[in-house]
Each structure stands twice: as C-alpha cells, then as structure tokens.
Amino acid sequence: MADFTPTARTTLKRLPRRGSFERELIYSILDEGLVCHVGFVHNNHPVVIPTAYGRTGEHLYIHGSKASRMMSALRDGADVSVTVTLLDGLVLARSAFHHSMNYRSVVIFGKVSEVLDRAEKTEALRCFTEHIVKGRWADVRPPTKAELDGTTVLSLTLEEASAKVRTGPPLDDEEDYQLPIWAGVLQLRTVAGELSPDPRLPDGIESPTYLREYRRAL
C-alpha cells in the first residue's frame, strides 16, 4: 500500500517531524474517528460543517438531505478540505506556555462528487452505518426508494492527505524541570456508556452483542 505523495497543501510547515504521509496511519485515524469537519466556500464565505462519515478503500463518503446547504453547495464538485482529529491526552507542562495536547489528525484536500448510481449509493450508506456501529446494517431496515431519492451522498477520493501526530510528555524549558510542579499527561479516550433503550421498544427485544461490546479502535 503506497503512501500518499506530499503536495504543497499537505506538507507541514510547522513541526514537520509530527507529519506523516503513511497511508496505513491515515486510514487508521479515519477509521477510528466519528466526526469530520468539512470546509468549503459558499457564497464567497468560508464555511466549516461537522458531520459523520464513512470510508471504503480510497473513498470517503458523507451524506445529508438534498435540502441541506452543504449538500447543495458541494454536489457539483466543489473543492473541500476535510479534517478528522482524535484527542488522546492533555499535556500538562510546568509552564502555561508549554501546555499542549496529544492527538492524531488527518487533513484531506480534494473535490467531492455526487454518487448517482443507486447500488453505489446504497453501498455508501452501508459503509456509513457500519463505520458508526459495526454490525448494525444487517439488523436495520434498508433505505426505501423515497429515502434514497431524498438523500445526497458525496464521495471524496483520498489522493491528497496527510496526518499530524503528537505523543509523549510535556517539553519544558530545561530550567523548569526542577520546579515543584506536577507535570505529565492526562490520558483521554472515547468510551461507550450504558445503553438507553427506546421507550417504545417492545418487550423481549434484547440489545445486540455489538452494542454491549461497543468500542472504538485502539
């Protein structure tokens, strides 16, 4: 699996040692994340919209109502910038200046295209559903024709992308290491809480195993 090729837009200018074009790393971050932020220009104004997504191979899918502003603005092949960030820890230094965060992030540039083929559109929605909760698609009612017709699915080919990662302890000024101040990393992770059944759920329907054992990657 070949790595991504650096471009002028994806080459890191600040702290380039944290950057990576490794395809495997970039895919792993995308597959663990749940929300991406889609940046684009609409009516000569910058707009950034958070939304869920899914990935299959070299394609990132987003979807929404045909009436939504983002879908209307992007369906004709607009340029976008898509970001995904995973927060792994709060880095607490001995000085306020050197506080930081441990994170893994991906930035993607490209043009989106509308998925018009019905079979590909259905597969994209399956990919989207499985990305959020693996195993869910087999349980649910599939989309109706009216639901498919009312949904816009956009595809972004992953060609221009890079990752940026920070790990490890705080990096203090050398003279500050002797200060009597606790320093280190407060680890953070996404965990699943308790299941809350729909009040209208009929008696006798048990929660599926994939929900009782739900967890993100890592």
N, C-alpha and C positions, 0 to 999 in steps of 0.2 A: 504494500500500500504506500504509494509515493506521497511525500509530504507536500504541503502547499508551497507554492512559489511566492517569495516575498514580492510585494509591489510597493510603490511609493505611498500608497494609502495604508498598508498594513505593517510597514516597517516602523518599529518603535523608535522614537527619538529620545525619550526619557527612560532611563533604566532599561536599556535594551537587553541586559542579561536576563531579565524576567520574561522576555518574549520567547515565543515558540511557534514554529510552523508545522509541528508534528501533527499529522492528520489523526493519529490514534488518540492523542491527548485532546485535540479539539473536539473530536466526536464524543469522547468520554464526558467532557464538560457539557456538551449539548444534550447528551442522553440523560444526565443526572438532573439538569435544570428543569424547571416547570414553567417559568415565565421569561419571555424575551421582550425587549423593548425595540420597537420598530420606528426608526427615524426617517422622515421624508419631508419634502417641501410641498405645501398645499396652499394655493392662492398666494404665493410669494412669501409664505411664513413657514418657519421651521415647526414641525410637529413631531412629538415622540409619544407613541401609544404602547402601553404594556398589554401583552396578550399571551395566551398559551400557544403551544406549537408542537410539532412532531417532526421526526426525521426518519427518512428511509433512504439508505445509501447516501448519495450525493445531493439529495433534495431535502430542503427544509420547507415544511408546509405550515401555513397559517390560514385561518378561516374566519368568517363572520357573516353577518346578514348582508344581503345585497344592498340594503339601505344605509349601511354604516358609512361614515365619512372616509375611514381608512380604506375600505374595500373599493369605494367609488374612485378614490384618488389613485389607487395603485393598480387596478385591474388592467390598465392599458400599457403596463410595462414600465413603471416608474423606477427611478434609482432609489435604493434604500440602503440604510445602514442598520444592521440588526446586532444587538448585544445581549449576551447572557452572562450573568455573574453569580457565582456561588461564594457565599461568605463562610469561611472556615474558622475564623477566630479574631478576637480583638487583641491587638498587640499593645501592651501597656509598658511604656518605657519609663525611665527615671525622670525624664523631662517631658513637658507637654509637647514640645516641638517634635519629638521623635515617636510619638504615638502613631500607630498605623493599624492595618488590618491584614490578616492572611486571607487570600482569596484566589479563586480561579475564574478567569473571564475569557470570553471569546467575542471578537468583533468581526462581523461579516459585511462585505460590500457586494452589491450586485443589482441586477434588475429582476423584478418579480414578473411572473407570467401567470395568467389565469388558467386554471385547469378546467377544460371544457369536456373532455372525454368522460362519460358517465362512469365507466369502470375505474378509471384512474382517480376520479373524484371520490368514489366510494372507498377505494383503497387508501386514499389520503386521509379520509375521515377515520378509517380503521386504525391507521398509523397514529393519528392524533389521539384517539381514545386509548390505544394501547400504551402510548407514551405516558399518559397521565396515570392510568391504572392497568398494569399488565394483566391480561386475562379477562378484562371487562367486556370486550367486543363480543365474545362468544355467548355472553349472558343476555345482552340487551336486544331490544327490537331494532332491526336495521332501519336506516332512514327511508322514509317514503319518497315517492317522486316529488311531491309538493315540497318536502323538506330539502331535498337535493336542489330543486329549482330555486328555492329561496336562500340558498347558501352559496357564498362565493368562496372558492378555495384558491389560494395563491401558492405558487411554487417558487422557491429561490434556489438556484443551483449553487452548490458550495464550491466556488472556484477561487475566491479572493477572501481569505480568512487568516486570522492569527489569534494566538492565545497569549495571555499575560498572567503570570502566577507569582504570588508572594508566599513564602513559607518561612518558618523559623522564628527565633526570638527577636526581641527589640534590638535595634542597633543604636546604642547610646554613644555620646561623646565619651572618649576614654576617661576623662577626669570624673565623669558622673558615675562610673561603675562602683565607686566607693561610697556613694550616698546611701544612707539607711532607709531606702525606699524599696518596697516590693516591686519587682518588675517581672514580666513574663507574658504568657498568652492565655487568655480565657477562650477555651475551645468552644465552638458553636457548631451545631448540626441540626438538620431538619429531621424531626421525629414525628411519627404518627400518634395521634391521641386516641381517645376512646371513640368507638362507633356510636353515632346517634341515629337510631332507626327513624325513618319517616313515620309520623304519627298515623298515617293511613296505610301502613304496611300490614297486610293480613297476618293473622296468627299462623305460626308454623313455618314461616319463611326464615331460615337461619342465614346469618351473614356468611358469605363465601370465604374460603380459606385465604384467597389472595388479598382480601381486605383485613382479615385478622392478623396476617403476617406481613402487612404492607410496610415497605421501607424503600427509600431512595437508594441509589448506588452508594458504594463505599461501606 
